[in-house]
Amino acid sequence: MTSKTLNQDTDASRWEYTTYAPKGETCPACMKPIASLERVYRGTLKRQSGSPVVVYRHIGKCP
Ligand SMILES: [Zn+2]
């Protein structure tokens, strides 16, 4: 009976919280590798296939 969409996610990307990056991650903003245990934003990107992928991005300015 409800017409509400449960999970309306129109953003291509969203940044949820800060955390420590695991090893081997690359910042999608500057395409540079992120140092292990560097403080980063954790977010999810939606691929064109629709499956979300977790990404990590530098906080503030990229180096
Ligand atoms: Zn970066």
N, CA, C, O and the ligand as a Tripos MOL2 file, in Angstrom:
@<TRIPOS>MOLECULE
protein
  253   251    64     0     0
PROTEIN
NO_CHARGES

@<TRIPOS>ATOM
      1 N           0.8230   -1.2070    0.0000 N.3       1 MET1
      2 CA          0.0000    0.0000    0.0000 C.3       1 MET1
      3 C           0.8650    1.2690    0.0000 C.2       1 MET1
      4 O           0.4000    2.3520   -0.3570 O.2       1 MET1
      5 N           2.0760    1.1200    0.3900 N.am      2 THR2
      6 CA          2.9190    2.3040    0.4680 C.3       2 THR2
      7 C           3.5800    2.5800   -0.8680 C.2       2 THR2
      8 O           3.9830    1.6640   -1.5850 O.2       2 THR2
      9 N           3.6820    3.8380   -1.1820 N.am      3 SER3
     10 CA          4.3290    4.2150   -2.4290 C.3       3 SER3
     11 C           5.7570    4.7060   -2.1850 C.2       3 SER3
     12 O           6.4400    5.1460   -3.1090 O.2       3 SER3
     13 N           6.1860    4.6270   -0.9550 N.am      4 LYS4
     14 CA          7.5350    5.1040   -0.6460 C.3       4 LYS4
     15 C           8.5810    4.1020   -1.1220 C.2       4 LYS4
     16 O           8.4110    2.8870   -1.0260 O.2       4 LYS4
     17 N           9.6460    4.6570   -1.6280 N.am      5 THR5
     18 CA         10.7700    3.8020   -1.9840 C.3       5 THR5
     19 C          11.6440    3.6260   -0.7580 C.2       5 THR5
     20 O          11.9940    4.5900   -0.0780 O.2       5 THR5
     21 N          11.9810    2.3990   -0.4940 N.am      6 LEU6
     22 CA         12.7110    2.1290    0.7380 C.3       6 LEU6
     23 C          14.0990    2.7520    0.7530 C.2       6 LEU6
     24 O          14.4850    3.4150    1.7150 O.2       6 LEU6
     25 N          14.8210    2.5370   -0.2950 N.am      7 ASN7
     26 CA         16.2070    2.9850   -0.2900 C.3       7 ASN7
     27 C          16.4650    3.8180   -1.5350 C.2       7 ASN7
     28 O          17.0160    3.3350   -2.5240 O.2       7 ASN7
     29 N          16.0580    5.0670   -1.4660 N.am      8 GLN8
     30 CA         16.2150    5.9220   -2.6350 C.3       8 GLN8
     31 C          17.6050    6.5410   -2.6170 C.2       8 GLN8
     32 O          17.8810    7.4840   -1.8750 O.2       8 GLN8
     33 N          18.4390    6.0020   -3.4270 N.am      9 ASP9
     34 CA         19.8420    6.3850   -3.4440 C.3       9 ASP9
     35 C          20.1710    6.9830   -4.7960 C.2       9 ASP9
     36 O          20.5180    6.2660   -5.7340 O.2       9 ASP9
     37 N          20.0620    8.2750   -4.8940 N.am     10 THR10
     38 CA         20.3300    8.8800   -6.1950 C.3      10 THR10
     39 C          21.7510    9.3970   -6.2890 C.2      10 THR10
     40 O          22.2470    9.6550   -7.3860 O.2      10 THR10
     41 N          22.4120    9.5520   -5.1510 N.am     11 ASP11
     42 CA         23.7950   10.0190   -5.1820 C.3      11 ASP11
     43 C          24.6850    8.9630   -5.8180 C.2      11 ASP11
     44 O          24.5390    7.7670   -5.5680 O.2      11 ASP11
     45 N          25.6000    9.4280   -6.6340 N.am     12 ALA12
     46 CA         26.5580    8.4930   -7.2220 C.3      12 ALA12
     47 C          27.5350    8.0190   -6.1550 C.2      12 ALA12
     48 O          28.0210    6.8890   -6.1910 O.2      12 ALA12
     49 N          27.8090    8.8950   -5.2210 N.am     13 SER13
     50 CA         28.7350    8.5210   -4.1660 C.3      13 SER13
     51 C          28.3000    9.1730   -2.8670 C.2      13 SER13
     52 O          27.7170   10.2570   -2.8660 O.2      13 SER13
     53 N          28.5840    8.5100   -1.7790 N.am     14 ARG14
     54 CA         28.3080    9.1220   -0.4930 C.3      14 ARG14
     55 C          29.4080    8.7260    0.4780 C.2      14 ARG14
     56 O          29.9250    7.6090    0.4470 O.2      14 ARG14
     57 N          29.7470    9.6640    1.3300 N.am     15 TRP15
     58 CA         30.8440    9.4540    2.2560 C.3      15 TRP15
     59 C          30.2580    9.3500    3.6440 C.2      15 TRP15
     60 O          29.6350   10.2870    4.1440 O.2      15 TRP15
     61 N          30.4570    8.2310    4.2460 N.am     16 GLU16
     62 CA         29.7310    7.9300    5.4580 C.3      16 GLU16
     63 C          30.4400    8.3940    6.7240 C.2      16 GLU16
     64 O          29.8570    9.0960    7.5510 O.2      16 GLU16
     65 N          31.6740    8.0070    6.8670 N.am     17 TYR17
     66 CA         32.3930    8.3470    8.0870 C.3      17 TYR17
     67 C          33.8870    8.2010    7.8470 C.2      17 TYR17
     68 O          34.3190    7.6740    6.8220 O.2      17 TYR17
     69 N          34.6550    8.6680    8.7980 N.am     18 THR18
     70 CA         36.0990    8.5310    8.6640 C.3      18 THR18
     71 C          36.5490    7.2460    9.3320 C.2      18 THR18
     72 O          35.9870    6.8010   10.3330 O.2      18 THR18
     73 N          37.5630    6.6780    8.7530 N.am     19 THR19
     74 CA         38.0960    5.4380    9.2880 C.3      19 THR19
     75 C          39.5500    5.3160    8.8650 C.2      19 THR19
     76 O          40.1020    6.2420    8.2700 O.2      19 THR19
     77 N          40.1620    4.2130    9.1580 N.am     20 TYR20
     78 CA         41.5310    3.9660    8.7280 C.3      20 TYR20
     79 C          41.5020    3.0710    7.5060 C.2      20 TYR20
     80 O          40.8280    2.0410    7.4780 O.2      20 TYR20
     81 N          42.2420    3.4850    6.5110 N.am     21 ALA21
     82 CA         42.2140    2.7420    5.2580 C.3      21 ALA21
     83 C          42.9220    1.4090    5.4040 C.2      21 ALA21
     84 O          43.9810    1.3300    6.0280 O.2      21 ALA21
     85 N          42.3550    0.3820    4.8450 N.am     22 PRO22
     86 CA         43.0810   -0.8740    4.7550 C.3      22 PRO22
     87 C          44.1970   -0.7510    3.7280 C.2      22 PRO22
     88 O          44.2810    0.2370    2.9990 O.2      22 PRO22
     89 N          45.0290   -1.7390    3.6830 N.am     23 LYS23
     90 CA         46.1750   -1.6900    2.7900 C.3      23 LYS23
     91 C          45.7360   -1.8010    1.3400 C.2      23 LYS23
     92 O          44.8000   -2.5270    1.0060 O.2      23 LYS23
     93 N          46.4390   -1.0610    0.4880 N.am     24 GLY24
     94 CA         46.2550   -1.2450   -0.9420 C.3      24 GLY24
     95 C          45.0680   -0.5160   -1.5370 C.2      24 GLY24
     96 O          44.6300   -0.8470   -2.6390 O.2      24 GLY24
     97 N          44.5370    0.4760   -0.8260 N.am     25 GLU25
     98 CA         43.4150    1.2300   -1.3830 C.3      25 GLU25
     99 C          43.9320    2.4180   -2.1810 C.2      25 GLU25
    100 O          45.0270    2.9200   -1.9290 O.2      25 GLU25
    101 N          43.1420    2.8550   -3.1340 N.am     26 THR26
    102 CA         43.4940    4.0090   -3.9430 C.3      26 THR26
    103 C          42.4080    5.0610   -3.8080 C.2      26 THR26
    104 O          41.2180    4.7520   -3.8570 O.2      26 THR26
    105 N          42.8290    6.3060   -3.6380 N.am     27 CYS27
    106 CA         41.8750    7.4060   -3.5440 C.3      27 CYS27
    107 C          41.2840    7.6800   -4.9150 C.2      27 CYS27
    108 O          42.0360    7.9190   -5.8600 O.2      27 CYS27
    109 N          39.9780    7.6550   -5.0600 N.am     28 PRO28
    110 CA         39.3770    7.8770   -6.3820 C.3      28 PRO28
    111 C          39.4580    9.3250   -6.8350 C.2      28 PRO28
    112 O          39.2550    9.6170   -8.0140 O.2      28 PRO28
    113 N          39.7520   10.2370   -5.9120 N.am     29 ALA29
    114 CA         39.8190   11.6500   -6.2780 C.3      29 ALA29
    115 C          41.1400   11.9930   -6.9420 C.2      29 ALA29
    116 O          41.1690   12.7500   -7.9120 O.2      29 ALA29
    117 N          42.2250   11.4470   -6.4340 N.am     30 CYS30
    118 CA         43.5430   11.7800   -6.9780 C.3      30 CYS30
    119 C          44.2340   10.5660   -7.5850 C.2      30 CYS30
    120 O          45.3210   10.6850   -8.1490 O.2      30 CYS30
    121 N          43.6120    9.4090   -7.4710 N.am     31 MET31
    122 CA         44.1350    8.1700   -8.0540 C.3      31 MET31
    123 C          45.4950    7.7830   -7.4860 C.2      31 MET31
    124 O          46.2740    7.0790   -8.1280 O.2      31 MET31
    125 N          45.7660    8.2530   -6.2800 N.am     32 LYS32
    126 CA         47.0240    7.8820   -5.6410 C.3      32 LYS32
    127 C          46.7450    6.8430   -4.5680 C.2      32 LYS32
    128 O          45.6690    6.8300   -3.9710 O.2      32 LYS32
    129 N          47.7080    5.9830   -4.3280 N.am     33 PRO33
    130 CA         47.5200    4.9740   -3.2840 C.3      33 PRO33
    131 C          47.4480    5.6240   -1.9130 C.2      33 PRO33
    132 O          48.1350    6.6070   -1.6360 O.2      33 PRO33
    133 N          46.6250    5.0710   -1.0850 N.am     34 ILE34
    134 CA         46.4680    5.5700    0.2740 C.3      34 ILE34
    135 C          47.3590    4.7440    1.1810 C.2      34 ILE34
    136 O          47.4070    3.5170    1.0920 O.2      34 ILE34
    137 N          48.0560    5.4410    2.0480 N.am     35 ALA35
    138 CA         48.9380    4.7320    2.9620 C.3      35 ALA35
    139 C          48.1160    3.8780    3.9200 C.2      35 ALA35
    140 O          46.9960    4.2210    4.2990 O.2      35 ALA35
    141 N          48.7040    2.7810    4.2870 N.am     36 SER36
    142 CA         48.0140    1.8810    5.2030 C.3      36 SER36
    143 C          47.7520    2.5950    6.5210 C.2      36 SER36
    144 O          48.6320    3.2570    7.0700 O.2      36 SER36
    145 N          46.5570    2.4550    7.0080 N.am     37 LEU37
    146 CA         46.1130    3.0480    8.2730 C.3      37 LEU37
    147 C          46.1130    4.5690    8.2530 C.2      37 LEU37
    148 O          46.1700    5.2110    9.3010 O.2      37 LEU37
    149 N          46.0480    5.1370    7.0620 N.am     38 GLU38
    150 CA         45.8340    6.5710    6.9510 C.3      38 GLU38
    151 C          44.3620    6.8570    7.2400 C.2      38 GLU38
    152 O          43.4860    6.0530    6.9240 O.2      38 GLU38
    153 N          44.1050    8.0230    7.8500 N.am     39 ARG39
    154 CA         42.7250    8.3830    8.1590 C.3      39 ARG39
    155 C          42.0380    8.8220    6.8670 C.2      39 ARG39
    156 O          42.5450    9.6940    6.1590 O.2      39 ARG39
    157 N          40.9150    8.2370    6.5640 N.am     40 VAL40
    158 CA         40.2400    8.4970    5.2970 C.3      40 VAL40
    159 C          38.7260    8.5270    5.5080 C.2      40 VAL40
    160 O          38.2050    8.1200    6.5470 O.2      40 VAL40
    161 N          38.0560    9.0210    4.4870 N.am     41 TYR41
    162 CA         36.6120    8.8700    4.4280 C.3      41 TYR41
    163 C          36.2840    7.5250    3.8060 C.2      41 TYR41
    164 O          36.8870    7.1030    2.8190 O.2      41 TYR41
    165 N          35.3330    6.8840    4.4020 N.am     42 ARG42
    166 CA         34.8450    5.6520    3.7950 C.3      42 ARG42
    167 C          33.5430    5.9610    3.0930 C.2      42 ARG42
    168 O          32.6810    6.6470    3.6420 O.2      42 ARG42
    169 N          33.4030    5.4690    1.9090 N.am     43 GLY43
    170 CA         32.1770    5.7220    1.1680 C.3      43 GLY43
    171 C          31.8550    4.5730    0.2460 C.2      43 GLY43
    172 O          32.6180    3.6150    0.1170 O.2      43 GLY43
    173 N          30.7180    4.6900   -0.3880 N.am     44 THR44
    174 CA         30.3470    3.6700   -1.3550 C.3      44 THR44
    175 C          30.0410    4.3310   -2.6890 C.2      44 THR44
    176 O          29.4130    5.3870   -2.7530 O.2      44 THR44
    177 N          30.4840    3.7050   -3.7140 N.am     45 LEU45
    178 CA         30.1910    4.1390   -5.0680 C.3      45 LEU45
    179 C          29.3150    3.0950   -5.7240 C.2      45 LEU45
    180 O          29.4760    1.8950   -5.5060 O.2      45 LEU45
    181 N          28.3920    3.5740   -6.5270 N.am     46 LYS46
    182 CA         27.5660    2.6210   -7.2460 C.3      46 LYS46
    183 C          28.1350    2.3980   -8.6190 C.2      46 LYS46
    184 O          28.3210    3.3370   -9.3940 O.2      46 LYS46
    185 N          28.4030    1.1770   -8.9070 N.am     47 ARG47
    186 CA         28.8530    0.8540  -10.2480 C.3      47 ARG47
    187 C          27.6800    0.8810  -11.1930 C.2      47 ARG47
    188 O          26.5190    0.9000  -10.7850 O.2      47 ARG47
    189 N          28.0130    0.8830  -12.4730 N.am     48 GLN48
    190 CA         26.9430    0.8980  -13.4570 C.3      48 GLN48
    191 C          26.1270   -0.3740  -13.3930 C.2      48 GLN48
    192 O          24.9560   -0.3980  -13.7730 O.2      48 GLN48
    193 N          26.7500   -1.4190  -12.9150 N.am     49 SER49
    194 CA         26.0170   -2.6760  -12.7650 C.3      49 SER49
    195 C          25.0330   -2.6000  -11.6090 C.2      49 SER49
    196 O          24.1400   -3.4370  -11.4800 O.2      49 SER49
    197 N          25.2110   -1.5780  -10.7650 N.am     50 GLY50
    198 CA         24.2770   -1.4010   -9.6640 C.3      50 GLY50
    199 C          24.8050   -1.8910   -8.3320 C.2      50 GLY50
    200 O          24.2350   -1.5880   -7.2840 O.2      50 GLY50
    201 N          25.8830   -2.6400   -8.3650 N.am     51 SER51
    202 CA         26.4090   -3.1520   -7.1140 C.3      51 SER51
    203 C          27.3270   -2.1110   -6.4890 C.2      51 SER51
    204 O          28.2290   -1.6070   -7.1570 O.2      51 SER51
    205 N          27.1170   -1.7860   -5.2390 N.am     52 PRO52
    206 CA         27.9420   -0.7790   -4.5920 C.3      52 PRO52
    207 C          29.3310   -1.3140   -4.2740 C.2      52 PRO52
    208 O          29.5110   -2.4930   -3.9680 O.2      52 PRO52
    209 N          30.2970   -0.4230   -4.3540 N.am     53 VAL53
    210 CA         31.6590   -0.8050   -4.0240 C.3      53 VAL53
    211 C          32.1810    0.1860   -2.9830 C.2      53 VAL53
    212 O          31.9470    1.3900   -3.0850 O.2      53 VAL53
    213 N          32.8750   -0.3240   -2.0030 N.am     54 VAL54
    214 CA         33.3990    0.5320   -0.9410 C.3      54 VAL54
    215 C          34.6860    1.1930   -1.4090 C.2      54 VAL54
    216 O          35.5740    0.5360   -1.9520 O.2      54 VAL54
    217 N          34.7770    2.4930   -1.1940 N.am     55 VAL55
    218 CA         35.9810    3.2230   -1.5810 C.3      55 VAL55
    219 C          36.4410    4.0770   -0.4080 C.2      55 VAL55
    220 O          35.6680    4.3980    0.4940 O.2      55 VAL55
    221 N          37.7030    4.4320   -0.4430 N.am     56 TYR56
    222 CA         38.2810    5.2840    0.5890 C.3      56 TYR56
    223 C          38.9040    6.4980   -0.0710 C.2      56 TYR56
    224 O          39.5420    6.3980   -1.1190 O.2      56 TYR56
    225 N          38.7090    7.6400    0.5590 N.am     57 ARG57
    226 CA         39.1820    8.8910   -0.0320 C.3      57 ARG57
    227 C          39.9390    9.6820    1.0190 C.2      57 ARG57
    228 O          39.6220    9.6330    2.2070 O.2      57 ARG57
    229 N          40.9600   10.4220    0.5500 N.am     58 HIS58
    230 CA         41.7160   11.2620    1.4740 C.3      58 HIS58
    231 C          40.7920   12.2620    2.1600 C.2      58 HIS58
    232 O          39.8320   12.7500    1.5640 O.2      58 HIS58
    233 N          41.0870   12.5490    3.3790 N.am     59 ILE59
    234 CA         40.3580   13.6030    4.0870 C.3      59 ILE59
    235 C          40.9640   14.9510    3.7100 C.2      59 ILE59
    236 O          42.1840   15.1130    3.7210 O.2      59 ILE59
    237 N          40.1200   15.9010    3.3810 N.am     60 GLY60
    238 CA         40.6100   17.2270    3.0210 C.3      60 GLY60
    239 C          41.3120   17.2040    1.6760 C.2      60 GLY60
    240 O          40.8300   16.6050    0.7140 O.2      60 GLY60
    241 N          42.4530   17.8640    1.6250 N.am     61 LYS61
    242 CA         43.1740   17.9530    0.3550 C.3      61 LYS61
    243 C          43.9210   16.6620    0.0850 C.2      61 LYS61
    244 O          44.4730   16.0410    0.9930 O.2      61 LYS61
    245 N          43.9270   16.2780   -1.1580 N.am     62 CYS62
    246 CA         44.7480   15.1440   -1.5450 C.3      62 CYS62
    247 C          46.2070   15.6130   -1.5960 C.2      62 CYS62
    248 O          46.4710   16.7630   -1.9470 O.2      62 CYS62
    249 N          47.1240   14.7640   -1.2600 N.am     63 PRO63
    250 CA         48.5360   15.1610   -1.2550 C.3      63 PRO63
    251 C          49.0710   15.3950   -2.6700 C.2      63 PRO63
    252 O          50.2420   15.7340   -2.8390 O.2      63 PRO63
    253 ZN         43.2810   11.6140   -2.7380 Zn       64 ZN64
@<TRIPOS>BOND
     1     1     2 1
     2     2     3 1
     3     3     4 2
     4     3     5 am
     5     5     6 1
     6     6     7 1
     7     7     8 2
     8     7     9 am
     9     9    10 1
    10    10    11 1
    11    11    12 2
    12    11    13 am
    13    13    14 1
    14    14    15 1
    15    15    16 2
    16    15    17 am
    17    17    18 1
    18    18    19 1
    19    19    20 2
    20    19    21 am
    21    21    22 1
    22    22    23 1
    23    23    24 2
    24    23    25 am
    25    25    26 1
    26    26    27 1
    27    27    28 2
    28    27    29 am
    29    29    30 1
    30    30    31 1
    31    31    32 2
    32    31    33 am
    33    33    34 1
    34    34    35 1
    35    35    36 2
    36    35    37 am
    37    37    38 1
    38    38    39 1
    39    39    40 2
    40    39    41 am
    41    41    42 1
    42    42    43 1
    43    43    44 2
    44    43    45 am
    45    45    46 1
    46    46    47 1
    47    47    48 2
    48    47    49 am
    49    49    50 1
    50    50    51 1
    51    51    52 2
    52    51    53 am
    53    53    54 1
    54    54    55 1
    55    55    56 2
    56    55    57 am
    57    57    58 1
    58    58    59 1
    59    59    60 2
    60    59    61 am
    61    61    62 1
    62    62    63 1
    63    63    64 2
    64    63    65 am
    65    65    66 1
    66    66    67 1
    67    67    68 2
    68    67    69 am
    69    69    70 1
    70    70    71 1
    71    71    72 2
    72    71    73 am
    73    73    74 1
    74    74    75 1
    75    75    76 2
    76    75    77 am
    77    77    78 1
    78    78    79 1
    79    79    80 2
    80    79    81 am
    81    81    82 1
    82    82    83 1
    83    83    84 2
    84    83    85 am
    85    85    86 1
    86    86    87 1
    87    87    88 2
    88    87    89 am
    89    89    90 1
    90    90    91 1
    91    91    92 2
    92    91    93 am
    93    93    94 1
    94    94    95 1
    95    95    96 2
    96    95    97 am
    97    97    98 1
    98    98    99 1
    99    99   100 2
   100    99   101 am
   101   101   102 1
   102   102   103 1
   103   103   104 2
   104   103   105 am
   105   105   106 1
   106   106   107 1
   107   107   108 2
   108   107   109 am
   109   109   110 1
   110   110   111 1
   111   111   112 2
   112   111   113 am
   113   113   114 1
   114   114   115 1
   115   115   116 2
   116   115   117 am
   117   117   118 1
   118   118   119 1
   119   119   120 2
   120   119   121 am
   121   121   122 1
   122   122   123 1
   123   123   124 2
   124   123   125 am
   125   125   126 1
   126   126   127 1
   127   127   128 2
   128   127   129 am
   129   129   130 1
   130   130   131 1
   131   131   132 2
   132   131   133 am
   133   133   134 1
   134   134   135 1
   135   135   136 2
   136   135   137 am
   137   137   138 1
   138   138   139 1
   139   139   140 2
   140   139   141 am
   141   141   142 1
   142   142   143 1
   143   143   144 2
   144   143   145 am
   145   145   146 1
   146   146   147 1
   147   147   148 2
   148   147   149 am
   149   149   150 1
   150   150   151 1
   151   151   152 2
   152   151   153 am
   153   153   154 1
   154   154   155 1
   155   155   156 2
   156   155   157 am
   157   157   158 1
   158   158   159 1
   159   159   160 2
   160   159   161 am
   161   161   162 1
   162   162   163 1
   163   163   164 2
   164   163   165 am
   165   165   166 1
   166   166   167 1
   167   167   168 2
   168   167   169 am
   169   169   170 1
   170   170   171 1
   171   171   172 2
   172   171   173 am
   173   173   174 1
   174   174   175 1
   175   175   176 2
   176   175   177 am
   177   177   178 1
   178   178   179 1
   179   179   180 2
   180   179   181 am
   181   181   182 1
   182   182   183 1
   183   183   184 2
   184   183   185 am
   185   185   186 1
   186   186   187 1
   187   187   188 2
   188   187   189 am
   189   189   190 1
   190   190   191 1
   191   191   192 2
   192   191   193 am
   193   193   194 1
   194   194   195 1
   195   195   196 2
   196   195   197 am
   197   197   198 1
   198   198   199 1
   199   199   200 2
   200   199   201 am
   201   201   202 1
   202   202   203 1
   203   203   204 2
   204   203   205 am
   205   205   206 1
   206   206   207 1
   207   207   208 2
   208   207   209 am
   209   209   210 1
   210   210   211 1
   211   211   212 2
   212   211   213 am
   213   213   214 1
   214   214   215 1
   215   215   216 2
   216   215   217 am
   217   217   218 1
   218   218   219 1
   219   219   220 2
   220   219   221 am
   221   221   222 1
   222   222   223 1
   223   223   224 2
   224   223   225 am
   225   225   226 1
   226   226   227 1
   227   227   228 2
   228   227   229 am
   229   229   230 1
   230   230   231 1
   231   231   232 2
   232   231   233 am
   233   233   234 1
   234   234   235 1
   235   235   236 2
   236   235   237 am
   237   237   238 1
   238   238   239 1
   239   239   240 2
   240   239   241 am
   241   241   242 1
   242   242   243 1
   243   243   244 2
   244   243   245 am
   245   245   246 1
   246   246   247 1
   247   247   248 2
   248   247   249 am
   249   249   250 1
   250   250   251 1
   251   251   252 2
@<TRIPOS>SUBSTRUCTURE
     1 MET1         2 RESIDUE 1 A MET
     2 THR2         6 RESIDUE 1 A THR
     3 SER3        10 RESIDUE 1 A SER
     4 LYS4        14 RESIDUE 1 A LYS
     5 THR5        18 RESIDUE 1 A THR
     6 LEU6        22 RESIDUE 1 A LEU
     7 ASN7        26 RESIDUE 1 A ASN
     8 GLN8        30 RESIDUE 1 A GLN
     9 ASP9        34 RESIDUE 1 A ASP
    10 THR10       38 RESIDUE 1 A THR
    11 ASP11       42 RESIDUE 1 A ASP
    12 ALA12       46 RESIDUE 1 A ALA
    13 SER13       50 RESIDUE 1 A SER
    14 ARG14       54 RESIDUE 1 A ARG
    15 TRP15       58 RESIDUE 1 A TRP
    16 GLU16       62 RESIDUE 1 A GLU
    17 TYR17       66 RESIDUE 1 A TYR
    18 THR18       70 RESIDUE 1 A THR
    19 THR19       74 RESIDUE 1 A THR
    20 TYR20       78 RESIDUE 1 A TYR
    21 ALA21       82 RESIDUE 1 A ALA
    22 PRO22       86 RESIDUE 1 A PRO
    23 LYS23       90 RESIDUE 1 A LYS
    24 GLY24       94 RESIDUE 1 A GLY
    25 GLU25       98 RESIDUE 1 A GLU
    26 THR26      102 RESIDUE 1 A THR
    27 CYS27      106 RESIDUE 1 A CYS
    28 PRO28      110 RESIDUE 1 A PRO
    29 ALA29      114 RESIDUE 1 A ALA
    30 CYS30      118 RESIDUE 1 A CYS
    31 MET31      122 RESIDUE 1 A MET
    32 LYS32      126 RESIDUE 1 A LYS
    33 PRO33      130 RESIDUE 1 A PRO
    34 ILE34      134 RESIDUE 1 A ILE
    35 ALA35      138 RESIDUE 1 A ALA
    36 SER36      142 RESIDUE 1 A SER
    37 LEU37      146 RESIDUE 1 A LEU
    38 GLU38      150 RESIDUE 1 A GLU
    39 ARG39      154 RESIDUE 1 A ARG
    40 VAL40      158 RESIDUE 1 A VAL
    41 TYR41      162 RESIDUE 1 A TYR
    42 ARG42      166 RESIDUE 1 A ARG
    43 GLY43      170 RESIDUE 1 A GLY
    44 THR44      174 RESIDUE 1 A THR
    45 LEU45      178 RESIDUE 1 A LEU
    46 LYS46      182 RESIDUE 1 A LYS
    47 ARG47      186 RESIDUE 1 A ARG
    48 GLN48      190 RESIDUE 1 A GLN
    49 SER49      194 RESIDUE 1 A SER
    50 GLY50      198 RESIDUE 1 A GLY
    51 SER51      202 RESIDUE 1 A SER
    52 PRO52      206 RESIDUE 1 A PRO
    53 VAL53      210 RESIDUE 1 A VAL
    54 VAL54      214 RESIDUE 1 A VAL
    55 VAL55      218 RESIDUE 1 A VAL
    56 TYR56      222 RESIDUE 1 A TYR
    57 ARG57      226 RESIDUE 1 A ARG
    58 HIS58      230 RESIDUE 1 A HIS
    59 ILE59      234 RESIDUE 1 A ILE
    60 GLY60      238 RESIDUE 1 A GLY
    61 LYS61      242 RESIDUE 1 A LYS
    62 CYS62      246 RESIDUE 1 A CYS
    63 PRO63      250 RESIDUE 1 A PRO
    64 ZN64       253 GROUP 0 **** ****
